């Protein structure tokens, strides 16, 4: 079987991911669950190498053979775009493929709360989208960029690893830069972005001190910055940003962050009870003045209470979102309970 055949199967079965590894037949992740394709044989090392190398050009092959890792993306007409990670495991090649549809869903299609549009309408500041891998962060970011693209005449620059959704110029001018192809690193791209006259900068992943420092500086100088983190809630996201700095700088960073942080969106994708795909559970923190003060004073343990009571500011905790989905018979109790970081509080919010 050729890789294109497997990608066709991904699209037909509405799978989010394809996994290729030695000793198993190709596996698809459908509605969050991974299952092998039963009609296909287990793959040999030669099989996985041929599948992987069938999509690489000479330059990409050289990079992979040198670094033993490679991130890339490509599109197939009338099918979709695919984000691919190649890696070595026990001397053989493994591959993880993520399906990225050509069409970018709207914020309303995704069921995102009103606060997300409020964040996107801000002229400057820092907006964070957080959650585990596969929680839909890239899709939410792409939808926010498209929302702006339809409304505002501005210059948007994205720095991605790799580029996933492709944007077309509408009211906005959009330039998308890919690590390895268009820039060497997030740090280099952020260092030079000041001279590219952006209004909005999307940073695919805020993964180190230099990238986070650059994002804070951009937000402080009048730009609207979107970034992602792999954190489980809003308080962990704030701590992640502060803790990446040396201890003697952390007070100043808290002051800076309190002034530029607009909001945090935390996402989980959860299988629906009716087996019709997955639904979004979401925590939203809107940085009102009281939360700014708590960040400055390093009283983050009080932030959760403000999110709990912040409905009039379009805020919602993850437990409140999970409870709402369960109470409305969208997800099972087992799913809600397993996704909660505070199950006792969740029990008090649910109708059981």
N, C-alpha and C positions, 0 to 999 in steps of 0.2 A: 504494500500500500504506500502511496506517495503522501507527502505531507499535505498537499493541497486537498487530498481526499479526507484526511483527518480534520482539516480546518472546515471543510464542507459539513462534516458530521457535527462539529461544534455548533455551527450556525443552525443546522436543522433541529438539533436537540436542545437549542437555547442554553448551551453550556457556557459558563463564565470562564472556565479554564480547561486546558489540556495539559496532561503530564505524560512525559515520555521518559522512561528509565529502563535499565537492563533488568531482565528477569520477570517483567510483567507486561501484559498487553497494554496499549495506550489507555489512559484513564481520563474520564471527563468529570468535571465538577458541575453538578446540576443542582440548583437551589441549595448550594452550600455543602452538598454531600458528594464525596469522591467515589466513583465506581468504574471498574475496568470495562472495556468493550469486550463482551464475551465471545464474539465471533472471530476475534483476532488472536494470533499466537503471541506468546511471550517474546519480547524483543531481545535480540543478542547485542553485544557491543558493536558489531558491524552495522546492525540495523539502526541503532540510535545515531551512530556517526553519519551514516548516509542521510538520514532524515535531517539532521542538524546542518550538515554541510550543503544540503540542496538549496538552502536559502542564503548562503553567505557568498559575498564576493571575495576577491583575493585579499583585499585590505582587511576585511572583517575576519577572515580566516587567520590571517597573520596575528591580529590582535588577540583573538581567542587562544591561539596556540601559545602565545607568549604569556598572557595573563591568566589563562584558564577560567575566565569569566567574561561574559559579554551580554550587555543589554542593547536591544535594538527594537525597532518597530517597522512595520511595512503594511501596505494596503493591497487588497485584491478587489478589482472592480466588481461591483454588484454583490459583494460579500461582506466586507468590513475591513477594519484595521486590526492588527494583532501586535501586542507587546510581547516580546520574547526575551527570556533569560536563559542563556546557555551556561552550563557549569560542569565541572568534573566531579565525579564521585567514584571512589575506588578504582580510579584509572579509566573509567568509561565516561561517556557523555550523557548528561541529563538535560532535559529541556522543560521549561514551564512557559506556557503560552496563555496570554489573557486576551479575550475577545473584546474589542472596542468598536461598537457600532459607528457607522458613518454619521448617523443622525444624532444630534445632541438634544437630549430631552430638556424641556423647559423646567423651571423651578416648580411650577404648578404640577406638571406631570410627575415629578419626583415626590410630591406631597410634602415639600419642605415648608416650614412655618413662615409667617410673615416677617419675622426678624431677619431672615436671610436676605430678603430684598432690602430691608433697612440697612443692613451691613453693606450691601453692594452699592447702595446709593450714597454712601459716605464719600466725601472728597479726598480724605486721607486717613491714615491709621493702619493698624495691623489686624487682619482677620485670620484666625486659625481654624483649619478643618482637621479634626483628629479622629483616630480610631485605628483598629487593627487592619492589617493587610486584607484587602477584599471587602472593605466595609463601604465602598462607594465614594471615597474621598475625591478621586479624580473626576468622577461624573458630576459631583456637586460643584466642584471648582469650574469645570467646563460650562455648566449651566449658568453659573454666576457670571462668567465672562461673556456668554452669549446674551444674557439679560442686559449687561452694560453695553454690549456691542449694538444692540437694537435701540438704545436710548441716548447714548452720549457720544459726542464727537471728541474722542480722546485717543491717546497713544498707549497701547497695551503691549507690554513685552512679557513673554513667558520664558522661563528657564526650566527645562524639563529633562528627565533622564529615564526613558527616552520620551519623545513627543508621543502623546497618545491621541487625544481628539484633535482634529484639524479644524481650525476656525477660518472663516472667510471674512474679508473686510466688509462691514456694513456701515454703520455710522462711525465706528471706530476703525483706526488703523491697528492691525494686530501683527506683531512679529514674534514668531516662535523659534526659540533657540534650543538646540539639542546638545547635551554633553557628548563630547567626543567628535561630533560632526561640525558644530558651529562654535563651540567654546570648550576649553580644556576642563573647566571646573565651575561649580556654583560660585566659588569665591572670585574667580577671574571675571565671570559674567557680571556679578554684582558690583565689582570694583569699577567696571567700565560703563555700567548702565546709567550712571549719572549724566554722562555725556551724550546719551541717546534720547534725551528729552522725553522720558516716559511720564505718563500720569498714573499708570497702574502697572505693578510688577507682580507676576505670579512666580513664586519660587516652589518648584516641584516638591522639594523635601528640605526642611531645615534640620540638617543632620550633624552640624558641627559648630564650634564657637565662631569661626569667621563668617559663616553663612548667617547665623542668628544675629551676630553683631551688625552685619551689613543690612539685614532686614529691619532691625530697630532704627538704624540711622536713616534709611530710606523713608520709613514711616514718620520719623521725627522731622524730616525736611519737606513734608507736604505731599508725599506720595501715598496712594492706597496700595497696600501690600497684602497679598494672599499667600498663605503658606500651609504646609501640612506637617503634622507630627504623629508619631505612633504612641498615643497615650490614651488611657481608659476614661478619663474625665477631665473637667476643666481645671481643677486644682492641680492635678498631675501635669497638665500642659504648662501651667505657670511655673511650677517647680522645675520642670525640665529646662525651660529657658533660663531661669535664674541659676540653676546648679551647674550649667555648662561653663559659667564664668568662674575665675578664681575668687576665693572667699573675700578678698579685700575689695573686689569690684561689685559684689552682689548688692550692696545697699544702693549704689548708684543705678544699677540695672533695674532694680525694683522701682525706683523713682521714674526711670525712663519708660519702663513697661507700663506703669500705671497711667502715663500720659498718652501713650500711643495705642494701647490695646483697645480695639473696638468691640470684639466679641469672639467667642469660641463656640464651635459647633462640633459635637462629639457624635459619631455615628456607629450603629450596628445594623447589619442586614440579617434578618431572622426569617426562617422558613414559615410560611403561612400555614395555618391549621387546615385550610382547604386544599393544600398541596398545589396551589396556583402561584408558584413562584415565591419570592421573598418580599418582606415589608421592612420599612425603615423605622428603627427606634432611634430617637435623637435627644440629646441634651443640648440646650442652648443657654449660654451665659452672655447677657448683654452688660457691658461694662458701664454701669451707672456710677455716679459719684461715690456712693457708699462702698462699692467694690474697689474703686480706685484707691480709696483710703486704706482698705484692708490690704491691698497689694503693697502700698507704700510702707505700711507699718508691719508687714510680714505676719499678719494675722489671718493666714489663709484658711485656718480651720473654721472660720466663721463665714467663708464665702458660700459654702453649700447651703446654709440656712437662707441666705439672700436669694439664691437661685430657687429654692423651694417656695419662697414667698413672692417670687417675682413675676407672677402671671400677667400682671398689668403692664409689665415691660417686655412681654413676649418671651419670658424665660420658662425653662422646664428642666427638671432633673431627668436623668436616664430612668430612674425608678418610676417617676410619674409617667413617662412615655411608655415604659413596659407595662405598667398597671393599666393604662388606657387601652393599649392593644389587647391585653388579656380580657379586660372587662367588656370589650366590644367583640369578643370571640374571634379575634383575628389570629392570635397565636395561642399555643397551648400553655398550660401552667408550667410544664417541665421546661419549655424553652424560656419563658419569662424568668423563672427561678434561676436557671443556669446562667443567664446573662446578667444577673444583678450582682453588684459588688456589695450590696447591703440587703440580703434576703429578708431580714426581720422587718425592715421598713417596708419592703415590697408587700409582705403579707398584710400589713396594716392598711395598704392602699387598695387592695384587691377585694372583690366581692366573691368570697369563697364560702 
